[in-house]
Amino acid sequence: MVREPPTHSVERSLRATLGAKIVAGVDEVGRGAWAGPVTVCAAVTGLRRAPEGLTDSKLLTVKRRGELAALLVGWVHCYALGHASPEEIDDLGMTAAQRLAATRALEALPVRPDAVILDGKHDYLGGPWRVRTVIKGDQSCIAVSAASVIAKVRRDAMMAELGVDYAPFGFEDNAGYPSPVHRAALAELGPTPHHRLSWAYLDTLPRWQHLKKVRETVVAGETGEQLGFDF
């Protein structure tokens, strides 16, 4: 199936309807991982023509993703990354942790966006930001696609670096997601200091179940474990 390349149509709409001259595309990676941070990238691209082949990071090979990321960091007007640690995820819950990471990314930009495009259908960011949510925005919006690629490559590199000290977990290949190698290491060795200890995977590991953290308050709709694989 031939996919349509991402465009600036949403950015143009925000300029026309809100007078937003600076629009940031925002995307996250790591939401469904069992280890490592959730990472958010905010990217401001303007209305320039996108590099060829730009799309959602999950649709790209590792090689092509790395090539595009190296190009994008010099092509975008500006970008910034924000992270929320496993401890913050355990303490706050994923939605609040993702909001924290996104806020950190947006506030680290050298310019303040007039509007923000979020990938997906839920506005987890809220005020004071003016937000437009776009389902599959990482495929259809240039700024979000750029953020998607940069976030994925940077977080994968962080997890690969962690993998040097935790070789049995295979972080360099699975980026903290529940691959067979990762599951086997967890069962044998237990969680590392970089694992999320409020996640439901600990319910299946009786040997390590005593390490599970339970938050006093749980936001409706949050389960403690996000399913999905994007490594």
N, C-alpha and C positions, 0 to 999 in steps of 0.2 A: 504494500500500500504506500502510495506517495503522499507524504505529509506536507501540508502547506507550511512554508517558513513563517517564523514569528514576524509580527509587524508592529508599527507604532500606533495602531488604530486606537487603543485605549488611552495612550498618552495624549494623542490629538484630541480625543473626546474630553479628557480632563482639562486640557488647555481651553477648549471651547466653552465648557459648561461651568468650570470653577475658576478659570483664569490662572490655572496652575502652570507656572513656567518651569518649575523644577519638580520633576516626578521621579520618585525612586521605585524601582522594582525590588521586591523582597521575597526571598525564598529560604526555606530551611532544609537542613539535612540532619539525620540522626534521631529523628523522633521515634522511630521504631527499634532503635538499637537497644541492646542490653547493657552496653558499656560505652563509656565516653560521653562527651557533652552533646547537647543539641546546639547546632551551629546555624546562625542566620547571616545571610549576606544581604546588604542593601546596596544597590547599584543605580547610579544615575548615568544615563546614556545619551540624553538629548534625542535628536531625531535623525541621527546619522544612519547610513545604511549599515546593517549588521554584517559581521564577518560571515562568510559562506559556511553553511553547515550548522549554524547555531540553532540549538533546540534544547529541550529538557535534558539535563545531564544524564538521566537514567536511560535515555535512548542512544547514548553515545558509547563507543568502545572506550576502554581505559586510555588507550593511546590517543585517540582523537580528543577525548575530554581534556587530557593534559595539554595537548597542543593548543586547543581553544582557550583554555584558562590562561596559558602563558601570553596569548595574543590579547585576551580581553582585559587583563590588568593594565595594559597600556592604552587600550582602545576606549574604555569607558571614561566618562568625564571624571568620575570618582567612585570609589566603593569603600565599604567598611564591613568588618566582620564583628559579630557579637556571639558570645558563648554563654550557655548556662551549664554549670557543672553537674555531675551526677548527684552531688549532695544537695544542690539547689533543686534539682528535679524531684528528689525524694522528699524534700521539705515542702515544696510549693505545689507539686503536681505538674504534669506536663504542660497544660495550657498556660499556666502562670509562668513557668520556666521559659516557654517559648516566647511569651510576651516580653519577658525580661531580656532574653537574648536579642530579640528584634529591636527593642528600645535601645540597647547598648550599641547595636550596629547603626541605627539611624542617628543617634546622638554623636557617634564618632565620625560621621560624614563632615567634610569641611564646609558644606552648605546645608541649610535646613530645607528639606523637601516641602513643597506646597501641597503635595498629595502623594499617597503611597498606594502602589498596586500590590495586593497580596495574592499569592497563589492559593486557590481553593475557594470554598464557598462560605467559610466562617471568618468573621472579623475577630481574630483573637487579640488584635492590637488595641483598638479603641482610641478614645481621645487622649491627648489633644490632636492626634493625627487624623487627617482627612483620608479615609481609606476607601479604595475600590477593590472588591474581591472579584477574582476572575477564575472560574473553574478551568483547570489545565492552562493556567496563565504561563506556566513554565514552558509550554509549547507554543503559545499564541502571542505572547508579549515579549518584545525584545529585551526590555530591561529585566524582566523576571527570568527569562532564559539565561541572561548573562549572570544574574545573581545565583541561579541554580548551579551553573557550571563552576563558578568560583567557589561557592560554598562546599560543593561536593569534593572538589580536588583538594582544597585546603584541609577539610576535616579528615579525608582519607590519609593525607600526609601526616596529620597529627596522630592518627590511630596507628599508622605504620611505625612511627617513632616510638609509641608506647609498646608496640609489639616486640621491640628489641629486648625489653626487660621482661616481657611476658610471652615468650615464644610459643609455649604450648597452646595458647588461645588463638593464634593465627590472625591477630588483629590486622596485619599487613594485607591480608586477603579478604577478611570479612568486615573490617571497619567497626567491629563491635556488634554486628548483627548475629543472629543465632544460626550460624552454619553448623554442620555436623562436628567439625573440629572444635569449634567454640563450645558446643554443648558437652562434648566429651571431656574437655579440660575443666569445665565448671563442675561436672559430676565428680571428677577425681580430685581437683585441687581447691574447689570452692571459689567464690568471687574474689576479685582483686580489689584494691582501693579505688579502681576506676569503674566498678560496676554499680548499677542502679539497684539499690537494695529494697526498694518498695515494689519492684516489678513482680509479676505473678510467676515468673519462671522459678523462683525459689520455692514455690509450693510443690514443685515436682522433684525437689532435691532434699529429701528428709535429712540427709547428713548436714546440710547447711541451712536448714529452714530457720534455725534459731537466730540467724543474722538478719532476718527480714525486718524492715522498718515499716511501721504502720502510722500514717498520718492521723492526727486527731480528727481532722475534718476532711472530707472527700467531696470535691466538687461533682455535682451531678453530671454523669456522662463520662467521667474519667475512670478507667479500669485499673490503672497501675501498669498495664502492659499494652503497648501498641503493636498490633500485628502488621507484618509486611516486611518485604525484603527489597532493598535497593542497593545491595553491594555488588 
